[in-house]
Amino acid sequence: MEGYLTGFLDDLQRMIGTWANTALPEPHLVSAAAHKARDEAHELVAAAANGFIHDIAEETADVAIALLTIAHRAGFSLKDAIRKKHAVNLTRRWGPPDPLTGVTSHVREGA
């Protein structure tokens, strides 16, 4: 199963990236895709605040599509980047959630 999922994400990145390069303006610009990801993330925050699962799922997919487009345009494997970053996160200490947002951040070294 692990091998299937690994190949699946790489294949999905290639499929979405190829589509994005033909369907979206400025196919060579990573920054354009990053701006799109920011916009979609704002929509995801709004959907999460409303709590409708369908809307949350749709906006999460939009964010994922934008992130896969960034990875494709920049020439790196999002799967590999996620695994590497997750390995770092596993070694970090995490602070308490922010009382207003619920967001938990890692404790900075030396803090």
Biopython code that builds the backbone (N, CA, C, O; Angstrom):
import numpy as np
from Bio.PDB.StructureBuilder import StructureBuilder

atoms = [
    (1, "MET", "N", (0.824, -1.194, 0.000)),
    (1, "MET", "CA", (0.000, 0.000, 0.000)),
    (1, "MET", "C", (0.869, 1.258, 0.000)),
    (1, "MET", "O", (0.561, 2.230, -0.690)),
    (2, "GLU", "N", (1.954, 1.235, 0.775)),
    (2, "GLU", "CA", (2.839, 2.394, 0.853)),
    (2, "GLU", "C", (3.357, 2.788, -0.530)),
    (2, "GLU", "O", (3.345, 3.968, -0.881)),
    (3, "GLY", "N", (3.808, 1.818, -1.311)),
    (3, "GLY", "CA", (4.325, 2.108, -2.643)),
    (3, "GLY", "C", (3.265, 2.709, -3.556)),
    (3, "GLY", "O", (3.552, 3.606, -4.350)),
    (4, "TYR", "N", (2.046, 2.213, -3.438)),
    (4, "TYR", "CA", (0.947, 2.743, -4.242)),
    (4, "TYR", "C", (0.718, 4.214, -3.918)),
    (4, "TYR", "O", (0.615, 5.047, -4.818)),
    (5, "LEU", "N", (0.640, 4.524, -2.638)),
    (5, "LEU", "CA", (0.380, 5.903, -2.237)),
    (5, "LEU", "C", (1.532, 6.817, -2.626)),
    (5, "LEU", "O", (1.303, 7.960, -3.021)),
    (6, "THR", "N", (2.754, 6.339, -2.521)),
    (6, "THR", "CA", (3.915, 7.126, -2.900)),
    (6, "THR", "C", (3.848, 7.477, -4.375)),
    (6, "THR", "O", (4.019, 8.638, -4.746)),
    (7, "GLY", "N", (3.604, 6.498, -5.208)),
    (7, "GLY", "CA", (3.496, 6.743, -6.639)),
    (7, "GLY", "C", (2.289, 7.599, -6.975)),
    (7, "GLY", "O", (2.324, 8.403, -7.905)),
    (8, "PHE", "N", (1.231, 7.420, -6.216)),
    (8, "PHE", "CA", (0.006, 8.170, -6.473)),
    (8, "PHE", "C", (0.229, 9.661, -6.322)),
    (8, "PHE", "O", (-0.198, 10.430, -7.183)),
    (9, "LEU", "N", (0.884, 10.093, -5.259)),
    (9, "LEU", "CA", (1.088, 11.521, -5.058)),
    (9, "LEU", "C", (2.001, 12.103, -6.129)),
    (9, "LEU", "O", (1.759, 13.207, -6.615)),
    (10, "ASP", "N", (3.043, 11.374, -6.499)),
    (10, "ASP", "CA", (3.908, 11.842, -7.580)),
    (10, "ASP", "C", (3.127, 11.948, -8.891)),
    (10, "ASP", "O", (3.268, 12.922, -9.630)),
    (11, "ASP", "N", (2.308, 10.943, -9.169)),
    (11, "ASP", "CA", (1.498, 10.965, -10.390)),
    (11, "ASP", "C", (0.495, 12.111, -10.364)),
    (11, "ASP", "O", (0.284, 12.782, -11.374)),
    (12, "LEU", "N", (-0.120, 12.331, -9.210)),
    (12, "LEU", "CA", (-1.084, 13.422, -9.073)),
    (12, "LEU", "C", (-0.400, 14.772, -9.289)),
    (12, "LEU", "O", (-0.952, 15.651, -9.951)),
    (13, "GLN", "N", (0.805, 14.936, -8.728)),
    (13, "GLN", "CA", (1.547, 16.180, -8.924)),
    (13, "GLN", "C", (1.834, 16.419, -10.405)),
    (13, "GLN", "O", (1.662, 17.529, -10.908)),
    (14, "ARG", "N", (2.262, 15.389, -11.083)),
    (14, "ARG", "CA", (2.561, 15.505, -12.515)),
    (14, "ARG", "C", (1.292, 15.839, -13.308)),
    (14, "ARG", "O", (1.320, 16.702, -14.185)),
    (15, "MET", "N", (0.187, 15.162, -13.005)),
    (15, "MET", "CA", (-1.075, 15.377, -13.717)),
    (15, "MET", "C", (-1.598, 16.801, -13.494)),
    (15, "MET", "O", (-1.958, 17.494, -14.445)),
    (16, "ILE", "N", (-1.635, 17.225, -12.229)),
    (16, "ILE", "CA", (-2.150, 18.556, -11.922)),
    (16, "ILE", "C", (-1.203, 19.629, -12.434)),
    (16, "ILE", "O", (-1.652, 20.643, -12.969)),
    (17, "GLY", "N", (0.093, 19.424, -12.279)),
    (17, "GLY", "CA", (1.065, 20.400, -12.766)),
    (17, "GLY", "C", (0.998, 20.588, -14.267)),
    (17, "GLY", "O", (1.091, 21.712, -14.759)),
    (18, "THR", "N", (0.839, 19.504, -14.994)),
    (18, "THR", "CA", (0.722, 19.587, -16.449)),
    (18, "THR", "C", (-0.539, 20.341, -16.838)),
    (18, "THR", "O", (-0.511, 21.194, -17.725)),
    (19, "TRP", "N", (-1.642, 20.026, -16.177)),
    (19, "TRP", "CA", (-2.897, 20.755, -16.429)),
    (19, "TRP", "C", (-2.728, 22.232, -16.125)),
    (19, "TRP", "O", (-3.116, 23.081, -16.927)),
    (20, "ALA", "N", (-2.151, 22.545, -14.965)),
    (20, "ALA", "CA", (-2.005, 23.944, -14.547)),
    (20, "ALA", "C", (-1.143, 24.732, -15.524)),
    (20, "ALA", "O", (-1.409, 25.907, -15.778)),
    (21, "ASN", "N", (-0.121, 24.099, -16.068)),
    (21, "ASN", "CA", (0.757, 24.801, -17.004)),
    (21, "ASN", "C", (0.064, 25.149, -18.311)),
    (21, "ASN", "O", (0.499, 26.055, -19.022)),
    (22, "THR", "N", (-1.006, 24.442, -18.635)),
    (22, "THR", "CA", (-1.738, 24.768, -19.858)),
    (22, "THR", "C", (-2.983, 25.604, -19.585)),
    (22, "THR", "O", (-3.398, 26.396, -20.430)),
    (23, "ALA", "N", (-3.577, 25.431, -18.411)),
    (23, "ALA", "CA", (-4.861, 26.087, -18.128)),
    (23, "ALA", "C", (-4.719, 27.432, -17.416)),
    (23, "ALA", "O", (-5.575, 28.304, -17.565)),
    (24, "LEU", "N", (-3.669, 27.600, -16.662)),
    (24, "LEU", "CA", (-3.523, 28.801, -15.842)),
    (24, "LEU", "C", (-2.478, 29.742, -16.443)),
    (24, "LEU", "O", (-1.527, 29.288, -17.078)),
    (25, "PRO", "N", (-2.649, 31.034, -16.246)),
    (25, "PRO", "CA", (-1.698, 31.989, -16.801)),
    (25, "PRO", "C", (-0.322, 31.869, -16.139)),
    (25, "PRO", "O", (-0.187, 31.389, -15.013)),
    (26, "GLU", "N", (0.675, 32.316, -16.870)),
    (26, "GLU", "CA", (2.056, 32.351, -16.378)),
    (26, "GLU", "C", (2.520, 30.990, -15.856)),
    (26, "GLU", "O", (2.844, 30.859, -14.676)),
    (27, "PRO", "N", (2.555, 29.974, -16.729)),
    (27, "PRO", "CA", (2.898, 28.633, -16.278)),
    (27, "PRO", "C", (4.312, 28.496, -15.730)),
    (27, "PRO", "O", (4.615, 27.512, -15.055)),
    (28, "HIS", "N", (5.169, 29.450, -16.004)),
    (28, "HIS", "CA", (6.546, 29.354, -15.527)),
    (28, "HIS", "C", (6.734, 29.984, -14.149)),
    (28, "HIS", "O", (7.789, 29.819, -13.537)),
    (29, "LEU", "N", (5.729, 30.701, -13.654)),
    (29, "LEU", "CA", (5.885, 31.438, -12.413)),
    (29, "LEU", "C", (5.451, 30.622, -11.197)),
    (29, "LEU", "O", (4.280, 30.269, -11.060)),
    (30, "VAL", "N", (6.388, 30.335, -10.337)),
    (30, "VAL", "CA", (6.073, 29.697, -9.067)),
    (30, "VAL", "C", (5.313, 30.691, -8.195)),
    (30, "VAL", "O", (4.412, 30.306, -7.450)),
    (31, "SER", "N", (5.679, 31.973, -8.286)),
    (31, "SER", "CA", (5.039, 32.979, -7.432)),
    (31, "SER", "C", (3.547, 33.106, -7.712)),
    (31, "SER", "O", (2.768, 33.340, -6.788)),
    (32, "ALA", "N", (3.136, 32.959, -8.961)),
    (32, "ALA", "CA", (1.704, 33.034, -9.283)),
    (32, "ALA", "C", (0.952, 31.898, -8.600)),
    (32, "ALA", "O", (-0.138, 32.100, -8.064)),
    (33, "ALA", "N", (1.537, 30.707, -8.620)),
    (33, "ALA", "CA", (0.901, 29.567, -7.947)),
    (33, "ALA", "C", (0.904, 29.760, -6.430)),
    (33, "ALA", "O", (-0.035, 29.339, -5.754)),
    (34, "ALA", "N", (1.935, 30.384, -5.895)),
    (34, "ALA", "CA", (1.994, 30.647, -4.453)),
    (34, "ALA", "C", (0.916, 31.649, -4.038)),
    (34, "ALA", "O", (0.294, 31.498, -2.987)),
    (35, "HIS", "N", (0.700, 32.661, -4.859)),
    (35, "HIS", "CA", (-0.382, 33.609, -4.573)),
    (35, "HIS", "C", (-1.736, 32.911, -4.617)),
    (35, "HIS", "O", (-2.620, 33.201, -3.811)),
    (36, "LYS", "N", (-1.891, 31.995, -5.559)),
    (36, "LYS", "CA", (-3.134, 31.226, -5.652)),
    (36, "LYS", "C", (-3.322, 30.376, -4.396)),
    (36, "LYS", "O", (-4.429, 30.283, -3.867)),
    (37, "ALA", "N", (-2.249, 29.760, -3.923)),
    (37, "ALA", "CA", (-2.324, 28.945, -2.707)),
    (37, "ALA", "C", (-2.742, 29.800, -1.513)),
    (37, "ALA", "O", (-3.545, 29.370, -0.684)),
    (38, "ARG", "N", (-2.191, 31.019, -1.431)),
    (38, "ARG", "CA", (-2.569, 31.929, -0.338)),
    (38, "ARG", "C", (-4.056, 32.251, -0.402)),
    (38, "ARG", "O", (-4.751, 32.201, 0.613)),
    (39, "ASP", "N", (-4.546, 32.581, -1.600)),
    (39, "ASP", "CA", (-5.964, 32.902, -1.755)),
    (39, "ASP", "C", (-6.848, 31.716, -1.367)),
    (39, "ASP", "O", (-7.862, 31.875, -0.687)),
    (40, "GLU", "N", (-6.447, 30.533, -1.810)),
    (40, "GLU", "CA", (-7.235, 29.335, -1.494)),
    (40, "GLU", "C", (-7.174, 29.028, -0.002)),
    (40, "GLU", "O", (-8.159, 28.556, 0.567)),
    (41, "ALA", "N", (-6.031, 29.290, 0.646)),
    (41, "ALA", "CA", (-5.913, 29.063, 2.088)),
    (41, "ALA", "C", (-6.851, 29.997, 2.855)),
    (41, "ALA", "O", (-7.444, 29.596, 3.856)),
    (42, "HIS", "N", (-6.984, 31.234, 2.390)),
    (42, "HIS", "CA", (-7.928, 32.166, 3.029)),
    (42, "HIS", "C", (-9.363, 31.638, 2.898)),
    (42, "HIS", "O", (-10.151, 31.733, 3.839)),
    (43, "GLU", "N", (-9.693, 31.086, 1.736)),
    (43, "GLU", "CA", (-11.024, 30.513, 1.543)),
    (43, "GLU", "C", (-11.224, 29.290, 2.436)),
    (43, "GLU", "O", (-12.328, 29.055, 2.928)),
    (44, "LEU", "N", (-10.169, 28.516, 2.647)),
    (44, "LEU", "CA", (-10.252, 27.356, 3.530)),
    (44, "LEU", "C", (-10.507, 27.783, 4.976)),
    (44, "LEU", "O", (-11.301, 27.156, 5.677)),
    (45, "VAL", "N", (-9.842, 28.840, 5.422)),
    (45, "VAL", "CA", (-10.064, 29.349, 6.778)),
    (45, "VAL", "C", (-11.532, 29.757, 6.951)),
    (45, "VAL", "O", (-12.152, 29.455, 7.970)),
    (46, "ALA", "N", (-12.071, 30.440, 5.954)),
    (46, "ALA", "CA", (-13.476, 30.862, 6.023)),
    (46, "ALA", "C", (-14.399, 29.643, 6.040)),
    (46, "ALA", "O", (-15.371, 29.611, 6.795)),
    (47, "ALA", "N", (-14.101, 28.646, 5.217)),
    (47, "ALA", "CA", (-14.932, 27.437, 5.181)),
    (47, "ALA", "C", (-14.864, 26.701, 6.512)),
    (47, "ALA", "O", (-15.879, 26.200, 6.996)),
    (48, "ALA", "N", (-13.683, 26.633, 7.104)),
    (48, "ALA", "CA", (-13.529, 25.951, 8.398)),
    (48, "ALA", "C", (-14.317, 26.676, 9.488)),
    (48, "ALA", "O", (-14.891, 26.044, 10.374)),
    (49, "ALA", "N", (-14.338, 27.996, 9.415)),
    (49, "ALA", "CA", (-15.094, 28.774, 10.407)),
    (49, "ALA", "C", (-16.586, 28.494, 10.304)),
    (49, "ALA", "O", (-17.293, 28.498, 11.311)),
    (50, "ASN", "N", (-17.068, 28.248, 9.078)),
    (50, "ASN", "CA", (-18.484, 27.942, 8.873)),
    (50, "ASN", "C", (-18.820, 26.508, 9.254)),
    (50, "ASN", "O", (-19.954, 26.210, 9.628)),
    (51, "GLY", "N", (-17.836, 25.622, 9.160)),
    (51, "GLY", "CA", (-18.003, 24.251, 9.615)),
    (51, "GLY", "C", (-18.713, 23.299, 8.684)),
    (51, "GLY", "O", (-19.047, 22.187, 9.094)),
    (52, "PHE", "N", (-18.958, 23.690, 7.445)),
    (52, "PHE", "CA", (-19.622, 22.787, 6.499)),
    (52, "PHE", "C", (-18.579, 21.881, 5.848)),
    (52, "PHE", "O", (-17.710, 22.355, 5.116)),
    (53, "ILE", "N", (-18.664, 20.596, 6.112)),
    (53, "ILE", "CA", (-17.648, 19.642, 5.659)),
    (53, "ILE", "C", (-17.453, 19.699, 4.147)),
    (53, "ILE", "O", (-16.318, 19.655, 3.673)),
    (54, "HIS", "N", (-18.532, 19.797, 3.390)),
    (54, "HIS", "CA", (-18.404, 19.856, 1.933)),
    (54, "HIS", "C", (-17.538, 21.041, 1.510)),
    (54, "HIS", "O", (-16.660, 20.899, 0.659)),
    (55, "ASP", "N", (-17.783, 22.198, 2.096)),
    (55, "ASP", "CA", (-17.001, 23.394, 1.748)),
    (55, "ASP", "C", (-15.553, 23.258, 2.198)),
    (55, "ASP", "O", (-14.637, 23.671, 1.486)),
    (56, "ILE", "N", (-15.346, 22.681, 3.377)),
    (56, "ILE", "CA", (-13.987, 22.476, 3.878)),
    (56, "ILE", "C", (-13.233, 21.538, 2.945)),
    (56, "ILE", "O", (-12.075, 21.789, 2.612)),
    (57, "ALA", "N", (-13.881, 20.463, 2.523)),
    (57, "ALA", "CA", (-13.242, 19.497, 1.621)),
    (57, "ALA", "C", (-12.893, 20.157, 0.289)),
    (57, "ALA", "O", (-11.801, 19.952, -0.240)),
    (58, "GLU", "N", (-13.807, 20.936, -0.243)),
    (58, "GLU", "CA", (-13.568, 21.592, -1.533)),
    (58, "GLU", "C", (-12.406, 22.575, -1.442)),
    (58, "GLU", "O", (-11.543, 22.602, -2.319)),
    (59, "GLU", "N", (-12.382, 23.374, -0.396)),
    (59, "GLU", "CA", (-11.304, 24.364, -0.256)),
    (59, "GLU", "C", (-9.965, 23.698, 0.064)),
    (59, "GLU", "O", (-8.916, 24.174, -0.369)),
    (60, "THR", "N", (-9.999, 22.601, 0.819)),
    (60, "THR", "CA", (-8.771, 21.851, 1.081)),
    (60, "THR", "C", (-8.209, 21.306, -0.225)),
    (60, "THR", "O", (-6.999, 21.347, -0.449)),
    (61, "ALA", "N", (-9.079, 20.801, -1.080)),
    (61, "ALA", "CA", (-8.635, 20.316, -2.388)),
    (61, "ALA", "C", (-8.031, 21.444, -3.216)),
    (61, "ALA", "O", (-7.023, 21.239, -3.892)),
    (62, "ASP", "N", (-8.629, 22.628, -3.172)),
    (62, "ASP", "CA", (-8.072, 23.769, -3.904)),
    (62, "ASP", "C", (-6.669, 24.113, -3.412)),
    (62, "ASP", "O", (-5.778, 24.396, -4.212)),
    (63, "VAL", "N", (-6.475, 24.087, -2.089)),
    (63, "VAL", "CA", (-5.146, 24.359, -1.531)),
    (63, "VAL", "C", (-4.161, 23.292, -2.000)),
    (63, "VAL", "O", (-3.045, 23.612, -2.408)),
    (64, "ALA", "N", (-4.571, 22.027, -1.942)),
    (64, "ALA", "CA", (-3.693, 20.933, -2.369)),
    (64, "ALA", "C", (-3.325, 21.061, -3.842)),
    (64, "ALA", "O", (-2.173, 20.837, -4.213)),
    (65, "ILE", "N", (-4.281, 21.414, -4.675)),
    (65, "ILE", "CA", (-4.004, 21.607, -6.104)),
    (65, "ILE", "C", (-2.985, 22.725, -6.298)),
    (65, "ILE", "O", (-2.064, 22.595, -7.104)),
    (66, "ALA", "N", (-3.147, 23.819, -5.565)),
    (66, "ALA", "CA", (-2.192, 24.923, -5.675)),
    (66, "ALA", "C", (-0.803, 24.491, -5.207)),
    (66, "ALA", "O", (0.195, 24.851, -5.833)),
    (67, "LEU", "N", (-0.723, 23.726, -4.119)),
    (67, "LEU", "CA", (0.576, 23.268, -3.623)),
    (67, "LEU", "C", (1.244, 22.298, -4.588)),
    (67, "LEU", "O", (2.456, 22.360, -4.792)),
    (68, "LEU", "N", (0.464, 21.408, -5.178)),
    (68, "LEU", "CA", (1.018, 20.487, -6.169)),
    (68, "LEU", "C", (1.499, 21.245, -7.402)),
    (68, "LEU", "O", (2.498, 20.869, -8.014)),
    (69, "THR", "N", (0.789, 22.310, -7.767)),
    (69, "THR", "CA", (1.210, 23.146, -8.898)),
    (69, "THR", "C", (2.535, 23.830, -8.587)),
    (69, "THR", "O", (3.422, 23.874, -9.439)),
    (70, "ILE", "N", (2.678, 24.361, -7.385)),
    (70, "ILE", "CA", (3.942, 24.994, -6.983)),
    (70, "ILE", "C", (5.084, 23.991, -7.091)),
    (70, "ILE", "O", (6.122, 24.292, -7.680)),
    (71, "ALA", "N", (4.900, 22.818, -6.535)),
    (71, "ALA", "CA", (5.951, 21.800, -6.556)),
    (71, "ALA", "C", (6.322, 21.420, -7.980)),
    (71, "ALA", "O", (7.502, 21.276, -8.301)),
    (72, "HIS", "N", (5.325, 21.257, -8.828)),
    (72, "HIS", "CA", (5.578, 20.895, -10.223)),
    (72, "HIS", "C", (6.377, 21.989, -10.934)),
    (72, "HIS", "O", (7.362, 21.713, -11.618)),
    (73, "ARG", "N", (5.936, 23.225, -10.758)),
    (73, "ARG", "CA", (6.610, 24.340, -11.428)),
    (73, "ARG", "C", (8.026, 24.550, -10.905)),
    (73, "ARG", "O", (8.923, 24.911, -11.666)),
    (74, "ALA", "N", (8.229, 24.325, -9.606)),
    (74, "ALA", "CA", (9.547, 24.535, -9.005)),
    (74, "ALA", "C", (10.478, 23.339, -9.214)),
    (74, "ALA", "O", (11.693, 23.445, -9.040)),
    (75, "GLY", "N", (9.893, 22.207, -9.589)),
    (75, "GLY", "CA", (10.712, 21.042, -9.914)),
    (75, "GLY", "C", (11.124, 20.192, -8.717)),
    (75, "GLY", "O", (12.195, 19.586, -8.734)),
    (76, "PHE", "N", (10.293, 20.137, -7.683)),
    (76, "PHE", "CA", (10.590, 19.242, -6.564)),
    (76, "PHE", "C", (9.385, 18.359, -6.290)),
    (76, "PHE", "O", (8.265, 18.670, -6.695)),
    (77, "SER", "N", (9.629, 17.258, -5.599)),
    (77, "SER", "CA", (8.562, 16.332, -5.227)),
    (77, "SER", "C", (7.925, 16.812, -3.932)),
    (77, "SER", "O", (8.592, 16.880, -2.899)),
    (78, "LEU", "N", (6.639, 17.144, -3.979)),
    (78, "LEU", "CA", (5.935, 17.545, -2.767)),
    (78, "LEU", "C", (5.926, 16.407, -1.766)),
    (78, "LEU", "O", (6.046, 16.635, -0.563)),
    (79, "LYS", "N", (5.786, 15.194, -2.248)),
    (79, "LYS", "CA", (5.811, 14.012, -1.373)),
    (79, "LYS", "C", (7.112, 13.974, -0.576)),
    (79, "LYS", "O", (7.085, 13.779, 0.639)),
    (80, "ASP", "N", (8.246, 14.157, -1.244)),
    (80, "ASP", "CA", (9.538, 14.120, -0.557)),
    (80, "ASP", "C", (9.681, 15.288, 0.416)),
    (80, "ASP", "O", (10.217, 15.126, 1.512)),
    (81, "ALA", "N", (9.202, 16.460, 0.015)),
    (81, "ALA", "CA", (9.284, 17.639, 0.887)),
    (81, "ALA", "C", (8.437, 17.444, 2.139)),
    (81, "ALA", "O", (8.854, 17.827, 3.232)),
    (82, "ILE", "N", (7.256, 16.854, 1.994)),
    (82, "ILE", "CA", (6.386, 16.594, 3.139)),
    (82, "ILE", "C", (7.049, 15.602, 4.086)),
    (82, "ILE", "O", (7.062, 15.815, 5.298)),
    (83, "ARG", "N", (7.591, 14.533, 3.545)),
    (83, "ARG", "CA", (8.243, 13.528, 4.395)),
    (83, "ARG", "C", (9.417, 14.134, 5.164)),
    (83, "ARG", "O", (9.585, 13.873, 6.355)),
    (84, "LYS", "N", (10.225, 14.940, 4.481)),
    (84, "LYS", "CA", (11.383, 15.564, 5.118)),
    (84, "LYS", "C", (10.922, 16.514, 6.231)),
    (84, "LYS", "O", (11.469, 16.485, 7.334)),
    (85, "LYS", "N", (9.938, 17.339, 5.953)),
    (85, "LYS", "CA", (9.446, 18.296, 6.942)),
    (85, "LYS", "C", (8.769, 17.583, 8.115)),
    (85, "LYS", "O", (8.921, 17.998, 9.264)),
    (86, "HIS", "N", (8.030, 16.525, 7.830)),
    (86, "HIS", "CA", (7.372, 15.778, 8.894)),
    (86, "HIS", "C", (8.414, 15.168, 9.836)),
    (86, "HIS", "O", (8.209, 15.139, 11.050)),
    (87, "ALA", "N", (9.520, 14.687, 9.289)),
    (87, "ALA", "CA", (10.600, 14.139, 10.119)),
    (87, "ALA", "C", (11.143, 15.213, 11.057)),
    (87, "ALA", "O", (11.454, 14.921, 12.212)),
    (88, "VAL", "N", (11.260, 16.446, 10.579)),
    (88, "VAL", "CA", (11.684, 17.563, 11.433)),
    (88, "VAL", "C", (10.636, 17.820, 12.510)),
    (88, "VAL", "O", (10.972, 17.973, 13.684)),
    (89, "ASN", "N", (9.366, 17.868, 12.110)),
    (89, "ASN", "CA", (8.292, 18.147, 13.072)),
    (89, "ASN", "C", (8.228, 17.107, 14.184)),
    (89, "ASN", "O", (7.871, 17.427, 15.317)),
    (90, "LEU", "N", (8.572, 15.865, 13.862)),
    (90, "LEU", "CA", (8.550, 14.805, 14.875)),
    (90, "LEU", "C", (9.573, 15.049, 15.977)),
    (90, "LEU", "O", (9.418, 14.538, 17.086)),
    (91, "THR", "N", (10.609, 15.817, 15.688)),
    (91, "THR", "CA", (11.660, 16.072, 16.679)),
    (91, "THR", "C", (11.419, 17.353, 17.470)),
    (91, "THR", "O", (12.158, 17.633, 18.414)),
    (92, "ARG", "N", (10.426, 18.120, 17.116)),
    (92, "ARG", "CA", (10.181, 19.412, 17.752)),
    (92, "ARG", "C", (9.300, 19.281, 18.989)),
    (92, "ARG", "O", (8.532, 18.332, 19.146)),
    (93, "ARG", "N", (9.447, 20.277, 19.860)),
    (93, "ARG", "CA", (8.528, 20.427, 20.981)),
    (93, "ARG", "C", (7.461, 21.415, 20.547)),
    (93, "ARG", "O", (7.742, 22.356, 19.804)),
    (94, "TRP", "N", (6.242, 21.203, 21.009)),
    (94, "TRP", "CA", (5.111, 22.030, 20.593)),
    (94, "TRP", "C", (4.515, 22.732, 21.798)),
    (94, "TRP", "O", (4.361, 22.140, 22.866)),
    (95, "GLY", "N", (4.182, 23.993, 21.614)),
    (95, "GLY", "CA", (3.618, 24.797, 22.695)),
    (95, "GLY", "C", (2.114, 24.633, 22.792)),
    (95, "GLY", "O", (1.505, 23.871, 22.041)),
    (96, "PRO", "N", (1.529, 25.354, 23.723)),
    (96, "PRO", "CA", (0.074, 25.282, 23.890)),
    (96, "PRO", "C", (-0.638, 26.011, 22.750)),
    (96, "PRO", "O", (-0.051, 26.885, 22.111)),
    (97, "PRO", "N", (-1.880, 25.663, 22.497)),
    (97, "PRO", "CA", (-2.630, 26.345, 21.440)),
    (97, "PRO", "C", (-2.893, 27.808, 21.789)),
    (97, "PRO", "O", (-3.071, 28.165, 22.954)),
    (98, "ASP", "N", (-2.912, 28.634, 20.762)),
    (98, "ASP", "CA", (-3.280, 30.036, 20.930)),
    (98, "ASP", "C", (-4.739, 30.083, 21.381)),
    (98, "ASP", "O", (-5.583, 29.419, 20.779)),
    (99, "PRO", "N", (-5.055, 30.849, 22.424)),
    (99, "PRO", "CA", (-6.432, 30.859, 22.923)),
    (99, "PRO", "C", (-7.453, 31.437, 21.946)),
    (99, "PRO", "O", (-8.639, 31.120, 22.038)),
    (100, "LEU", "N", (-7.010, 32.278, 21.015)),
    (100, "LEU", "CA", (-7.949, 32.870, 20.057)),
    (100, "LEU", "C", (-8.139, 32.019, 18.807)),
    (100, "LEU", "O", (-9.254, 31.896, 18.300)),
    (101, "THR", "N", (-7.049, 31.431, 18.310)),
    (101, "THR", "CA", (-7.124, 30.710, 17.038)),
    (101, "THR", "C", (-7.068, 29.199, 17.177)),
    (101, "THR", "O", (-7.502, 28.472, 16.284)),
    (102, "GLY", "N", (-6.527, 28.720, 18.311)),
    (102, "GLY", "CA", (-6.339, 27.287, 18.473)),
    (102, "GLY", "C", (-5.087, 26.766, 17.795)),
    (102, "GLY", "O", (-4.826, 25.563, 17.816)),
    (103, "VAL", "N", (-4.311, 27.652, 17.193)),
    (103, "VAL", "CA", (-3.109, 27.256, 16.466)),
    (103, "VAL", "C", (-1.990, 26.915, 17.454)),
    (103, "VAL", "O", (-1.721, 27.668, 18.391)),
    (104, "THR", "N", (-1.353, 25.781, 17.231)),
    (104, "THR", "CA", (-0.206, 25.354, 18.035)),
    (104, "THR", "C", (1.043, 25.499, 17.185)),
    (104, "THR", "O", (1.063, 25.085, 16.026)),
    (105, "SER", "N", (2.088, 26.087, 17.759)),
    (105, "SER", "CA", (3.358, 26.278, 17.048)),
    (105, "SER", "C", (4.470, 25.554, 17.787)),
    (105, "SER", "O", (4.376, 25.283, 18.984)),
    (106, "HIS", "N", (5.530, 25.245, 17.041)),
    (106, "HIS", "CA", (6.664, 24.604, 17.701)),
    (106, "HIS", "C", (7.412, 25.636, 18.531)),
    (106, "HIS", "O", (7.397, 26.832, 18.236)),
    (107, "VAL", "N", (8.068, 25.141, 19.576)),
    (107, "VAL", "CA", (8.838, 26.005, 20.462)),
    (107, "VAL", "C", (10.171, 26.281, 19.787)),
    (107, "VAL", "O", (10.897, 25.351, 19.435)),
    (108, "ARG", "N", (10.493, 27.544, 19.607)),
    (108, "ARG", "CA", (11.749, 27.922, 18.965)),
    (108, "ARG", "C", (12.921, 27.569, 19.865)),
    (108, "ARG", "O", (12.854, 27.732, 21.083)),
    (109, "GLU", "N", (13.994, 27.084, 19.255)),
    (109, "GLU", "CA", (15.197, 26.769, 20.011)),
    (109, "GLU", "C", (15.712, 28.020, 20.717)),
    (109, "GLU", "O", (15.754, 29.102, 20.132)),
    (110, "GLY", "N", (16.101, 27.860, 21.980)),
    (110, "GLY", "CA", (16.622, 28.985, 22.748)),
    (110, "GLY", "C", (15.535, 29.875, 23.336)),
    (110, "GLY", "O", (15.843, 30.865, 23.998)),
    (111, "ALA", "N", (14.267, 29.538, 23.103)),
    (111, "ALA", "CA", (13.176, 30.374, 23.629)),
    (111, "ALA", "C", (12.725, 29.874, 24.982)),
    (111, "ALA", "O", (11.816, 30.450, 25.581)),
]
sb = StructureBuilder()
sb.init_structure("model")
sb.init_model(0)
sb.init_chain("A")
sb.init_seg("    ")
for serial, (resi, resn, name, xyz) in enumerate(atoms, 1):
    if name == "N":
        sb.init_residue(resn, " ", resi, " ")
    sb.init_atom(name, np.array(xyz, "f"), 0.0, 1.0, " ", f" {name:<3s}", serial, name[0])
structure = sb.get_structure()
